[in-house]
Amino acid sequence: MARVVRDGSGLLFTVAALAALGWGVVELRDHDYLSAALLLLTGVAVLRAAVELLRPTVGE
């Protein structure tokens, strides 16, 4: 059961990170550089957390 929760939260974090990265790119196209930088940093940080959660399942 713990593996299912870990995998599910890892996938959810991956989707959230990709959404934040995509939104950051949209903000870059609108020339809002501060918001874009914060969104891109947040997306990268959440993606790193997702990778750590999915590492035991996917492998290194």
Helices and strands as residue ranges (DSSP letters): H 2-29, H 33-58
